[in-house]
Amino acid sequence: MQPAYAAGTHHDGVFNGVNVSYDAAVEAVPVGAATIVATTYVADAPAASRARRPVIFIFNGGPISPSIYLHMLALGPKRLAIPDDLSADPALFALVDNPYSPLDAADLVFYDPASTGYSRVAPGAKPEQFFSVDADARQLTDFILAWSRQHGRTDSPKYLFGESYGTLRAAVSARQLGEGKQPVRLDGVFLMGQALNIVETSQRPGNILSYVVSLPTLAALGWYHGRVPHDGRTFEQFEDEVRLYARTDYMAALFDGGALAPSRAGQVAARLQSLTGLPAQQFLDKNLRVSKNQFRAQLLADQGLALGANDGRYVAKADASGRLPDASARIYPFVFKAFDTYARDELHVRDAQPYIVDSPTDSWDYGGTASPFGDWPFMASIGKAMAAYPRLRIMVGAAYHDTLTTTGAADYAVAQSGWPRARVTLNYYQGGHMFYTSEASLKKMSADMHAFIAAGGAQ
C-alpha cells in the first residue's frame, strides 16, 4: 500500500476575522530515501500574489513525532477544543473551527518526518539513517526545497515553526538552508518550547544553573496550585520577582555549596518556601536543590497527588510504585481520534497506511562526542543562519507551567545566544508544554505570530 495521498479539497473559513478560501491536500513528496507526506493548506490567490504569500513549515518534536499536536490543537483550520476545566472528560472534547489559525496570514505545511504520520522510508531503506540531529534536519531541508520547487514558492517568505525537539530540527535546518547551494528565502523561525540549550537544563545534581533557571517554573506551579500567597501581586509581577531572586541570591547560595553558612542556608530555604510553597526543610534536606520531578512529587503530596510533566497544572493520584504519572498526557488519545475523523471526513484520505503517532525509536544521535569536553552547538546553528540571512528573525516561546522546557531556560538561552537582540522576540504563555490547549494562550500565540509575520513584511 502506498503512503496516503488525498487529492485537494476546497474549503472556506474565517481566521482572525478574515474570510479565507483555501485548498487542502495530503501530499506525498519524495525526499531521498523517504516519501514525506505533508498536509498543506494554501489560500486562494492569483499566481503572482501567491508567490509573495508567506509559507510556514510546521512540525512537532519527539524525537521523533508527527505534527498532529500542532495540527489539531493549535494551527490547523480545525482544532480539538480543550476546556479550561482541566478535570473535564476528554471524551466530550469537540472538534471545532479554529479562528486562531494563521491561515489568513500564511499558507501552512504540516510536516511529518519519515516513520511518523503517513511518511515512510523507501522500500529497502533503513529508518535508522534518519535518527540523528543532522540527518533528521537534512530530511526537512530537502523537503522544504522540493516542496517549494513543486509549488513555485522558492522566493516566497518562509518560516519554520518547531516545537520542543522540533526547535533543534528548526535550528539545524535553518543553518543548512543558509549553507545550501540552492538559494531559498527564509524569513523567520518560531522556537516554541525551545530545547536548544537542553544540555544546560537537564537536572544533573552538579549543574547548579539548572536549578536557577527552573525556579520560575516551580514558583509558577506553586502559585497556580494555591501554595503561594498572592499578596496583591499580579502573576507577572511575582514571576519577575522570582527571576531576580533566582539569578542573584539563589545562584550565589548554590555557588557557595558546602561553604554556605547554615544560617544563610536557612534564610534561602525560607525564601524558596515563600516563592514555591514547598516547605523550607525539604530544600534544606536536598542542599537547596529540589529538582522539577521532586517538586512534581512533593508539592501536593499531602493530598496524594502528583503534578503533570508536560503541564504541571494537571494532577493525578500519586503512583505507589514511585513512578510519576503525567496527568496531562490523558488528552493524547482523543487528539489522535479527532485527527482520524478529520482526515477521513474533511481531507478525504482513503486507503491510507496507519498514521503513526508513536516515536519509532528510543535511540537518537545528538551529534555530541563521548569526550567530557563535547558540545551540542544547537544555539550556534541559529547564529549561523542569522548570519546567512541578514533579515532572519527568531521568535522564542515558553510556557510557565511546562516542566520540560522552562521559561527560565528560554531566558538564559536568549541572553547567552549571541544572536542580534533586535531580531529576537521572547514570549511567555500560560499553560504547559502544549500551552495552546488553553484557548487564551492560543489566541495570544496567534496574535504574536501575526505581529511577527507582519513585521517581516515591513522590512
Steps between C-alpha positions, in 0.01 A plus 500: 500500500632843409533785749182701537424762241175691470409710198438859601179601671365854509384677814396835641568634847530811711840546660578796722196674358598445136301287255736258329436252219771238488608167355601214728707204387682205649804494273768239446840655427796270424807606698805280450441165669159602633158617392383787717124539524404848611165670546489838330257789509537757222273803473337593172703772329620596151834345416690828532368585845524138617872508433528789747290331767689362801525124561543348846651150527369353827627201699498352847786344692567161655737392374318413289127565478249620241350848486160381622511705822565835335265402220200402711545719807653825376561600140274296272161626375327271750602436859407268781372743763639434850289670769650708778369243747797262495296227669248491214439165329716492184236283330283812489757718324365639172666557164422863416595770252829662595475877464859536625666311213749728319360390164385856436864615510692202358467166327563205732696179448480238777810285472534142630851346499545159338369217721238730655155601382448372146869557408712192432852405400543349155481121464832350602616816677580498869296739717803534729686704240283798600533456877752777563482877537676574172327232288159584641549870425636421153182310425297812587736725303470282190123489542477880518704532183295235317163637618600855408603400148191287454271788601696785341573649843879518509493878536201513736562621857558188709478420868590190699282419800655240728384386841709328771752270326367662183689815603825307448373387161408859414837638607708251305274514193521881499877474504495241221273718286740790542798283406332337200594542137136549407392846615170502684343778700467468878347781706440364847514212746248432776656310791213394726589311817860557401743217577816636341683531832351184649849384601502792744160422649505122542526480876826333578568549873821692433346738248397786728385707203219253433349576841531873443316496168237256630399710801249719307319181394481363855372837614237519225371158601492594868301810406259306278428234762438752776814426702642853460320808638425755229532796737350749256752419227417411144638172374739686270631713787551185704694327222722805453577483874587130471727551199695770682543288812600195294786669321628692804468364854401145402779459247753640746386257770526201266844613387622508860387140549655345809652834600156654551440586864212305660326822597516623142378164368201529732420847366518381141282196574240721665498728198465203267202383704336842462552488123402138431281381786726203573610482867842648571616179667466314171736747336745466789484121481596520132778755531267770358466297178147370446469364148193553286398135539548511875284811509233329289493217752505711815299820453161330546623183670282582801201445267646185345542680166783550251533779245518433127829524311388652171258722686535535875151644534365147460505265798459125546502257788857424597624157394583276796789356299677834507455567129364843420181496293454774240133596520541745214554207260141385536386720211723329241272211396221748431728712283584190296133407466410853393766495230381168360147640470622826349730328249219275383210745494666832414821411314353190333800278576415151381676162513794642690763327703450558872588848623791431737489710817763316705869568463663220300818511710632549850855542372615830352836640391524857628837553337698550818823319583586258777757752622415695817589808293236429236248763403151499349509823297131536425495868596787563259296361210252784538787748515641367173158516337458862612838581347400334172160673499546861619122546530434175683315551829434264790194468722549296817199380700494339844222404741489558875371156603718287271753297699674373186608820323480782750463877480824539693684288245357718222617816680847352537511379140419842356735680738794272416425444132702780347216549252433861395252595771297732277413197285375285790156499665434311826143424607357322805171309519274360767486121482729206448717354226203520262378829646275551200252255654396812695283708268626825652862398442423382146340838429808677635737280299299567184520875561875474565550304178300751298703790640824311430404427138370853443827646627688288249288636217590853605872439442 
